[in-house]
């Protein structure tokens, strides 16, 4: 059985019902120039309670498709 992916990020929007937008920032080196750059990615994550606020640090885990865009769910807040 495969281990599901986990990502740490910050809640950037909580305006939807039972859904939050989590922005994860990771650093990597540019392939040609070697400069360290930050890459941002947004994830739509499911949460049963609507108790998360913008700026909260959360861990999300990959799950089955829950809607058109939601493929993640919130583990910890």
Phi and psi restraints in degrees (range 20) as a CNS / XPLOR table:
assign (resid 1 and name C) (resid 2 and name N)
       (resid 2 and name CA) (resid 2 and name C) 1.0 -84.2 20.0 2
assign (resid 2 and name N) (resid 2 and name CA)
       (resid 2 and name C) (resid 3 and name N) 1.0 144.4 20.0 2
assign (resid 2 and name C) (resid 3 and name N)
       (resid 3 and name CA) (resid 3 and name C) 1.0 -80.1 20.0 2
assign (resid 3 and name N) (resid 3 and name CA)
       (resid 3 and name C) (resid 4 and name N) 1.0 134.6 20.0 2
assign (resid 3 and name C) (resid 4 and name N)
       (resid 4 and name CA) (resid 4 and name C) 1.0 -77.9 20.0 2
assign (resid 4 and name N) (resid 4 and name CA)
       (resid 4 and name C) (resid 5 and name N) 1.0 149.8 20.0 2
assign (resid 4 and name C) (resid 5 and name N)
       (resid 5 and name CA) (resid 5 and name C) 1.0 -70.6 20.0 2
assign (resid 5 and name N) (resid 5 and name CA)
       (resid 5 and name C) (resid 6 and name N) 1.0 144.5 20.0 2
assign (resid 5 and name C) (resid 6 and name N)
       (resid 6 and name CA) (resid 6 and name C) 1.0 -126.9 20.0 2
assign (resid 6 and name N) (resid 6 and name CA)
       (resid 6 and name C) (resid 7 and name N) 1.0 140.2 20.0 2
assign (resid 6 and name C) (resid 7 and name N)
       (resid 7 and name CA) (resid 7 and name C) 1.0 -134.3 20.0 2
assign (resid 7 and name N) (resid 7 and name CA)
       (resid 7 and name C) (resid 8 and name N) 1.0 139.4 20.0 2
assign (resid 7 and name C) (resid 8 and name N)
       (resid 8 and name CA) (resid 8 and name C) 1.0 -102.4 20.0 2
assign (resid 8 and name N) (resid 8 and name CA)
       (resid 8 and name C) (resid 9 and name N) 1.0 139.4 20.0 2
assign (resid 8 and name C) (resid 9 and name N)
       (resid 9 and name CA) (resid 9 and name C) 1.0 -163.2 20.0 2
assign (resid 9 and name N) (resid 9 and name CA)
       (resid 9 and name C) (resid 10 and name N) 1.0 -171.8 20.0 2
assign (resid 9 and name C) (resid 10 and name N)
       (resid 10 and name CA) (resid 10 and name C) 1.0 -118.0 20.0 2
assign (resid 10 and name N) (resid 10 and name CA)
       (resid 10 and name C) (resid 11 and name N) 1.0 137.3 20.0 2
assign (resid 10 and name C) (resid 11 and name N)
       (resid 11 and name CA) (resid 11 and name C) 1.0 -70.0 20.0 2
assign (resid 11 and name N) (resid 11 and name CA)
       (resid 11 and name C) (resid 12 and name N) 1.0 124.7 20.0 2
assign (resid 11 and name C) (resid 12 and name N)
       (resid 12 and name CA) (resid 12 and name C) 1.0 -111.3 20.0 2
assign (resid 12 and name N) (resid 12 and name CA)
       (resid 12 and name C) (resid 13 and name N) 1.0 -14.7 20.0 2
assign (resid 12 and name C) (resid 13 and name N)
       (resid 13 and name CA) (resid 13 and name C) 1.0 -154.6 20.0 2
assign (resid 13 and name N) (resid 13 and name CA)
       (resid 13 and name C) (resid 14 and name N) 1.0 138.7 20.0 2
assign (resid 13 and name C) (resid 14 and name N)
       (resid 14 and name CA) (resid 14 and name C) 1.0 -134.4 20.0 2
assign (resid 14 and name N) (resid 14 and name CA)
       (resid 14 and name C) (resid 15 and name N) 1.0 28.5 20.0 2
assign (resid 14 and name C) (resid 15 and name N)
       (resid 15 and name CA) (resid 15 and name C) 1.0 -80.3 20.0 2
assign (resid 15 and name N) (resid 15 and name CA)
       (resid 15 and name C) (resid 16 and name N) 1.0 -14.5 20.0 2
assign (resid 15 and name C) (resid 16 and name N)
       (resid 16 and name CA) (resid 16 and name C) 1.0 -91.1 20.0 2
assign (resid 16 and name N) (resid 16 and name CA)
       (resid 16 and name C) (resid 17 and name N) 1.0 162.0 20.0 2
assign (resid 16 and name C) (resid 17 and name N)
       (resid 17 and name CA) (resid 17 and name C) 1.0 -82.4 20.0 2
assign (resid 17 and name N) (resid 17 and name CA)
       (resid 17 and name C) (resid 18 and name N) 1.0 121.6 20.0 2
assign (resid 17 and name C) (resid 18 and name N)
       (resid 18 and name CA) (resid 18 and name C) 1.0 61.0 20.0 2
assign (resid 18 and name N) (resid 18 and name CA)
       (resid 18 and name C) (resid 19 and name N) 1.0 23.2 20.0 2
assign (resid 18 and name C) (resid 19 and name N)
       (resid 19 and name CA) (resid 19 and name C) 1.0 -139.6 20.0 2
assign (resid 19 and name N) (resid 19 and name CA)
       (resid 19 and name C) (resid 20 and name N) 1.0 138.2 20.0 2
assign (resid 19 and name C) (resid 20 and name N)
       (resid 20 and name CA) (resid 20 and name C) 1.0 -127.5 20.0 2
assign (resid 20 and name N) (resid 20 and name CA)
       (resid 20 and name C) (resid 21 and name N) 1.0 153.8 20.0 2
assign (resid 20 and name C) (resid 21 and name N)
       (resid 21 and name CA) (resid 21 and name C) 1.0 -101.6 20.0 2
assign (resid 21 and name N) (resid 21 and name CA)
       (resid 21 and name C) (resid 22 and name N) 1.0 123.9 20.0 2
assign (resid 21 and name C) (resid 22 and name N)
       (resid 22 and name CA) (resid 22 and name C) 1.0 -112.7 20.0 2
assign (resid 22 and name N) (resid 22 and name CA)
       (resid 22 and name C) (resid 23 and name N) 1.0 128.3 20.0 2
assign (resid 22 and name C) (resid 23 and name N)
       (resid 23 and name CA) (resid 23 and name C) 1.0 -104.1 20.0 2
assign (resid 23 and name N) (resid 23 and name CA)
       (resid 23 and name C) (resid 24 and name N) 1.0 123.2 20.0 2
assign (resid 23 and name C) (resid 24 and name N)
       (resid 24 and name CA) (resid 24 and name C) 1.0 -108.7 20.0 2
assign (resid 24 and name N) (resid 24 and name CA)
       (resid 24 and name C) (resid 25 and name N) 1.0 131.7 20.0 2
assign (resid 24 and name C) (resid 25 and name N)
       (resid 25 and name CA) (resid 25 and name C) 1.0 -112.5 20.0 2
assign (resid 25 and name N) (resid 25 and name CA)
       (resid 25 and name C) (resid 26 and name N) 1.0 129.9 20.0 2
assign (resid 25 and name C) (resid 26 and name N)
       (resid 26 and name CA) (resid 26 and name C) 1.0 -129.5 20.0 2
assign (resid 26 and name N) (resid 26 and name CA)
       (resid 26 and name C) (resid 27 and name N) 1.0 152.6 20.0 2
assign (resid 26 and name C) (resid 27 and name N)
       (resid 27 and name CA) (resid 27 and name C) 1.0 -107.9 20.0 2
assign (resid 27 and name N) (resid 27 and name CA)
       (resid 27 and name C) (resid 28 and name N) 1.0 143.4 20.0 2
assign (resid 27 and name C) (resid 28 and name N)
       (resid 28 and name CA) (resid 28 and name C) 1.0 -150.3 20.0 2
assign (resid 28 and name N) (resid 28 and name CA)
       (resid 28 and name C) (resid 29 and name N) 1.0 166.3 20.0 2
assign (resid 28 and name C) (resid 29 and name N)
       (resid 29 and name CA) (resid 29 and name C) 1.0 -94.5 20.0 2
assign (resid 29 and name N) (resid 29 and name CA)
       (resid 29 and name C) (resid 30 and name N) 1.0 141.4 20.0 2
assign (resid 29 and name C) (resid 30 and name N)
       (resid 30 and name CA) (resid 30 and name C) 1.0 -65.0 20.0 2
assign (resid 30 and name N) (resid 30 and name CA)
       (resid 30 and name C) (resid 31 and name N) 1.0 134.6 20.0 2
assign (resid 30 and name C) (resid 31 and name N)
       (resid 31 and name CA) (resid 31 and name C) 1.0 -63.8 20.0 2
assign (resid 31 and name N) (resid 31 and name CA)
       (resid 31 and name C) (resid 32 and name N) 1.0 -32.1 20.0 2
assign (resid 31 and name C) (resid 32 and name N)
       (resid 32 and name CA) (resid 32 and name C) 1.0 -96.5 20.0 2
assign (resid 32 and name N) (resid 32 and name CA)
       (resid 32 and name C) (resid 33 and name N) 1.0 -45.3 20.0 2
assign (resid 32 and name C) (resid 33 and name N)
       (resid 33 and name CA) (resid 33 and name C) 1.0 -97.2 20.0 2
assign (resid 33 and name N) (resid 33 and name CA)
       (resid 33 and name C) (resid 34 and name N) 1.0 -15.7 20.0 2
assign (resid 33 and name C) (resid 34 and name N)
       (resid 34 and name CA) (resid 34 and name C) 1.0 81.1 20.0 2
assign (resid 34 and name N) (resid 34 and name CA)
       (resid 34 and name C) (resid 35 and name N) 1.0 -0.8 20.0 2
assign (resid 34 and name C) (resid 35 and name N)
       (resid 35 and name CA) (resid 35 and name C) 1.0 -70.9 20.0 2
assign (resid 35 and name N) (resid 35 and name CA)
       (resid 35 and name C) (resid 36 and name N) 1.0 140.8 20.0 2
assign (resid 35 and name C) (resid 36 and name N)
       (resid 36 and name CA) (resid 36 and name C) 1.0 -77.6 20.0 2
assign (resid 36 and name N) (resid 36 and name CA)
       (resid 36 and name C) (resid 37 and name N) 1.0 124.0 20.0 2
assign (resid 36 and name C) (resid 37 and name N)
       (resid 37 and name CA) (resid 37 and name C) 1.0 -123.7 20.0 2
assign (resid 37 and name N) (resid 37 and name CA)
       (resid 37 and name C) (resid 38 and name N) 1.0 154.4 20.0 2
assign (resid 37 and name C) (resid 38 and name N)
       (resid 38 and name CA) (resid 38 and name C) 1.0 -100.1 20.0 2
assign (resid 38 and name N) (resid 38 and name CA)
       (resid 38 and name C) (resid 39 and name N) 1.0 133.9 20.0 2
assign (resid 38 and name C) (resid 39 and name N)
       (resid 39 and name CA) (resid 39 and name C) 1.0 -117.0 20.0 2
assign (resid 39 and name N) (resid 39 and name CA)
       (resid 39 and name C) (resid 40 and name N) 1.0 131.3 20.0 2
assign (resid 39 and name C) (resid 40 and name N)
       (resid 40 and name CA) (resid 40 and name C) 1.0 -108.4 20.0 2
assign (resid 40 and name N) (resid 40 and name CA)
       (resid 40 and name C) (resid 41 and name N) 1.0 144.4 20.0 2
assign (resid 40 and name C) (resid 41 and name N)
       (resid 41 and name CA) (resid 41 and name C) 1.0 -142.0 20.0 2
assign (resid 41 and name N) (resid 41 and name CA)
       (resid 41 and name C) (resid 42 and name N) 1.0 139.2 20.0 2
assign (resid 41 and name C) (resid 42 and name N)
       (resid 42 and name CA) (resid 42 and name C) 1.0 -101.0 20.0 2
assign (resid 42 and name N) (resid 42 and name CA)
       (resid 42 and name C) (resid 43 and name N) 1.0 137.6 20.0 2
assign (resid 42 and name C) (resid 43 and name N)
       (resid 43 and name CA) (resid 43 and name C) 1.0 -124.5 20.0 2
assign (resid 43 and name N) (resid 43 and name CA)
       (resid 43 and name C) (resid 44 and name N) 1.0 138.8 20.0 2
assign (resid 43 and name C) (resid 44 and name N)
       (resid 44 and name CA) (resid 44 and name C) 1.0 -93.5 20.0 2
assign (resid 44 and name N) (resid 44 and name CA)
       (resid 44 and name C) (resid 45 and name N) 1.0 122.8 20.0 2
assign (resid 44 and name C) (resid 45 and name N)
       (resid 45 and name CA) (resid 45 and name C) 1.0 -125.9 20.0 2
assign (resid 45 and name N) (resid 45 and name CA)
       (resid 45 and name C) (resid 46 and name N) 1.0 145.0 20.0 2
assign (resid 45 and name C) (resid 46 and name N)
       (resid 46 and name CA) (resid 46 and name C) 1.0 -88.9 20.0 2
assign (resid 46 and name N) (resid 46 and name CA)
       (resid 46 and name C) (resid 47 and name N) 1.0 138.0 20.0 2
assign (resid 46 and name C) (resid 47 and name N)
       (resid 47 and name CA) (resid 47 and name C) 1.0 -139.2 20.0 2
assign (resid 47 and name N) (resid 47 and name CA)
       (resid 47 and name C) (resid 48 and name N) 1.0 134.9 20.0 2
assign (resid 47 and name C) (resid 48 and name N)
       (resid 48 and name CA) (resid 48 and name C) 1.0 -73.0 20.0 2
assign (resid 48 and name N) (resid 48 and name CA)
       (resid 48 and name C) (resid 49 and name N) 1.0 -41.8 20.0 2
assign (resid 48 and name C) (resid 49 and name N)
       (resid 49 and name CA) (resid 49 and name C) 1.0 -95.8 20.0 2
assign (resid 49 and name N) (resid 49 and name CA)
       (resid 49 and name C) (resid 50 and name N) 1.0 141.3 20.0 2
assign (resid 49 and name C) (resid 50 and name N)
       (resid 50 and name CA) (resid 50 and name C) 1.0 -92.5 20.0 2
assign (resid 50 and name N) (resid 50 and name CA)
       (resid 50 and name C) (resid 51 and name N) 1.0 55.9 20.0 2
assign (resid 50 and name C) (resid 51 and name N)
       (resid 51 and name CA) (resid 51 and name C) 1.0 -109.6 20.0 2
assign (resid 51 and name N) (resid 51 and name CA)
       (resid 51 and name C) (resid 52 and name N) 1.0 5.2 20.0 2
assign (resid 51 and name C) (resid 52 and name N)
       (resid 52 and name CA) (resid 52 and name C) 1.0 -88.4 20.0 2
assign (resid 52 and name N) (resid 52 and name CA)
       (resid 52 and name C) (resid 53 and name N) 1.0 141.8 20.0 2
assign (resid 52 and name C) (resid 53 and name N)
       (resid 53 and name CA) (resid 53 and name C) 1.0 -113.2 20.0 2
assign (resid 53 and name N) (resid 53 and name CA)
       (resid 53 and name C) (resid 54 and name N) 1.0 160.2 20.0 2
assign (resid 53 and name C) (resid 54 and name N)
       (resid 54 and name CA) (resid 54 and name C) 1.0 -63.0 20.0 2
assign (resid 54 and name N) (resid 54 and name CA)
       (resid 54 and name C) (resid 55 and name N) 1.0 131.2 20.0 2
assign (resid 54 and name C) (resid 55 and name N)
       (resid 55 and name CA) (resid 55 and name C) 1.0 101.6 20.0 2
assign (resid 55 and name N) (resid 55 and name CA)
       (resid 55 and name C) (resid 56 and name N) 1.0 -10.9 20.0 2
assign (resid 55 and name C) (resid 56 and name N)
       (resid 56 and name CA) (resid 56 and name C) 1.0 -69.2 20.0 2
assign (resid 56 and name N) (resid 56 and name CA)
       (resid 56 and name C) (resid 57 and name N) 1.0 139.9 20.0 2
assign (resid 56 and name C) (resid 57 and name N)
       (resid 57 and name CA) (resid 57 and name C) 1.0 -86.9 20.0 2
assign (resid 57 and name N) (resid 57 and name CA)
       (resid 57 and name C) (resid 58 and name N) 1.0 127.0 20.0 2
assign (resid 57 and name C) (resid 58 and name N)
       (resid 58 and name CA) (resid 58 and name C) 1.0 -134.3 20.0 2
assign (resid 58 and name N) (resid 58 and name CA)
       (resid 58 and name C) (resid 59 and name N) 1.0 161.2 20.0 2
assign (resid 58 and name C) (resid 59 and name N)
       (resid 59 and name CA) (resid 59 and name C) 1.0 -113.4 20.0 2
assign (resid 59 and name N) (resid 59 and name CA)
       (resid 59 and name C) (resid 60 and name N) 1.0 130.4 20.0 2
assign (resid 59 and name C) (resid 60 and name N)
       (resid 60 and name CA) (resid 60 and name C) 1.0 -117.6 20.0 2
assign (resid 60 and name N) (resid 60 and name CA)
       (resid 60 and name C) (resid 61 and name N) 1.0 152.6 20.0 2
assign (resid 60 and name C) (resid 61 and name N)
       (resid 61 and name CA) (resid 61 and name C) 1.0 -127.5 20.0 2
assign (resid 61 and name N) (resid 61 and name CA)
       (resid 61 and name C) (resid 62 and name N) 1.0 142.5 20.0 2
assign (resid 61 and name C) (resid 62 and name N)
       (resid 62 and name CA) (resid 62 and name C) 1.0 -65.3 20.0 2
assign (resid 62 and name N) (resid 62 and name CA)
       (resid 62 and name C) (resid 63 and name N) 1.0 143.3 20.0 2
assign (resid 62 and name C) (resid 63 and name N)
       (resid 63 and name CA) (resid 63 and name C) 1.0 -148.5 20.0 2
assign (resid 63 and name N) (resid 63 and name CA)
       (resid 63 and name C) (resid 64 and name N) 1.0 -177.9 20.0 2
assign (resid 63 and name C) (resid 64 and name N)
       (resid 64 and name CA) (resid 64 and name C) 1.0 -66.9 20.0 2
assign (resid 64 and name N) (resid 64 and name CA)
       (resid 64 and name C) (resid 65 and name N) 1.0 160.6 20.0 2
assign (resid 64 and name C) (resid 65 and name N)
       (resid 65 and name CA) (resid 65 and name C) 1.0 -63.1 20.0 2
assign (resid 65 and name N) (resid 65 and name CA)
       (resid 65 and name C) (resid 66 and name N) 1.0 125.8 20.0 2
assign (resid 65 and name C) (resid 66 and name N)
       (resid 66 and name CA) (resid 66 and name C) 1.0 -102.0 20.0 2
assign (resid 66 and name N) (resid 66 and name CA)
       (resid 66 and name C) (resid 67 and name N) 1.0 -24.0 20.0 2
assign (resid 66 and name C) (resid 67 and name N)
       (resid 67 and name CA) (resid 67 and name C) 1.0 -160.3 20.0 2
assign (resid 67 and name N) (resid 67 and name CA)
       (resid 67 and name C) (resid 68 and name N) 1.0 -165.8 20.0 2
assign (resid 67 and name C) (resid 68 and name N)
       (resid 68 and name CA) (resid 68 and name C) 1.0 -59.5 20.0 2
assign (resid 68 and name N) (resid 68 and name CA)
       (resid 68 and name C) (resid 69 and name N) 1.0 -40.0 20.0 2
assign (resid 68 and name C) (resid 69 and name N)
       (resid 69 and name CA) (resid 69 and name C) 1.0 -113.3 20.0 2
assign (resid 69 and name N) (resid 69 and name CA)
       (resid 69 and name C) (resid 70 and name N) 1.0 -19.6 20.0 2
assign (resid 69 and name C) (resid 70 and name N)
       (resid 70 and name CA) (resid 70 and name C) 1.0 -84.0 20.0 2
assign (resid 70 and name N) (resid 70 and name CA)
       (resid 70 and name C) (resid 71 and name N) 1.0 116.4 20.0 2
assign (resid 70 and name C) (resid 71 and name N)
       (resid 71 and name CA) (resid 71 and name C) 1.0 -129.3 20.0 2
assign (resid 71 and name N) (resid 71 and name CA)
       (resid 71 and name C) (resid 72 and name N) 1.0 10.8 20.0 2
assign (resid 71 and name C) (resid 72 and name N)
       (resid 72 and name CA) (resid 72 and name C) 1.0 -132.8 20.0 2
assign (resid 72 and name N) (resid 72 and name CA)
       (resid 72 and name C) (resid 73 and name N) 1.0 156.8 20.0 2
assign (resid 72 and name C) (resid 73 and name N)
       (resid 73 and name CA) (resid 73 and name C) 1.0 -136.5 20.0 2
assign (resid 73 and name N) (resid 73 and name CA)
       (resid 73 and name C) (resid 74 and name N) 1.0 151.0 20.0 2
assign (resid 73 and name C) (resid 74 and name N)
       (resid 74 and name CA) (resid 74 and name C) 1.0 -77.8 20.0 2
assign (resid 74 and name N) (resid 74 and name CA)
       (resid 74 and name C) (resid 75 and name N) 1.0 128.5 20.0 2
assign (resid 74 and name C) (resid 75 and name N)
       (resid 75 and name CA) (resid 75 and name C) 1.0 -92.8 20.0 2
assign (resid 75 and name N) (resid 75 and name CA)
       (resid 75 and name C) (resid 76 and name N) 1.0 -60.4 20.0 2
assign (resid 75 and name C) (resid 76 and name N)
       (resid 76 and name CA) (resid 76 and name C) 1.0 -128.4 20.0 2
assign (resid 76 and name N) (resid 76 and name CA)
       (resid 76 and name C) (resid 77 and name N) 1.0 156.1 20.0 2
